[in-house]
Amino acid sequence: MTKTSVVRGEWPPGIPYLRFGSGAPLVYLPGLSGSPHLPSRAGLALQQRLLAPFARRRELVWLQWSQGLVAPVAMAQVAAGAAAAIRSHLPAPVDVVGVSTGGSVALQLALDHPHLVRRLVIASAAYRLSDHGRLVQRSLAAAVHTGHTRRAGAIMAAEVAASAPAAVVFGAAGWLMGPSTFAEAGAELLAVIEAEDHFDVGERLAEIAVPTLVIGAERDRFYSPELFRDTAARIPGGWAIVYPRVGHLGTTLHRRYHRDVLAFLDGP
């Protein structure tokens, strides 16, 4: 496979995937999305651009873990689907990066299927949502359930900002883009939000036996610096990095993000 080629497909039990880049496999579990399907052409180009520093050194295996989910579903069931795909198609154990809600899935994966994970990176996620984060996602679920796509877009976009002025601008942009962003939103998104609402593995983190890096933002509205640090502290061999003056979106866009992740994955 060349560095520029992209392979699309689906692995049982219904896990769509993208594969691009070269090197040892790096499983990437993305965050909450308005669509349960693989990215469109424009979305794929954006993902390739954002993940290019990883793909130059690793084969990115991008798993869309939310397709086909129907409430009620627990995070353990979500992680089991990803585990089945990894077990059957990749040379486990593999390195895993989980972002936002994908970070919740990644933590559950490491807890329930430890033999599949070599090293674990949790970005913009922790062992549970903050109280504010839960309220935001419940508001998002209500907007999606009632078909208010513009409101859903505004809620999601505003909360990834780092400051109140930025939240106003982001929220306005999200309102404009809501009908397209959430055009396919439905049962899968509502099922994931419900699962994450109940997600709390704080008492189990000591079971994680693989090196783990938790990366978060000082102004993340879904979590908090304390939650990021506490998550790492409860994991034997856990380590936390909190980027100052950025919000939820700013974590994976931070100039140090790719360097920090790769240094951890390739380190001793």
Secondary structure, DSSP 8 states (H G I E B T S, - for coil): --SS--EEEEETTTEEEEEEE-SEEEEEE----S-SS---HHHHHHHHHHHHHHHTTEEEEEE-TTTT--SS--HHHHHHHHHHHHHHHS-SSEEEEEETHHHHHHHHHHHH-GGGEEEEEEES--SS--HHHHHHHHHHHHHHHTT-HHHHHHHHHHHTSSSHHHHHHHHHHHHHHHHHHTTT-SHHHHHHHHHHHH---GGGGGG--S-EEEEEETT-SSS-HHHHHHHHHTSTTEEEEEETT--TTHHHHSTTHHHHHHHHHH--
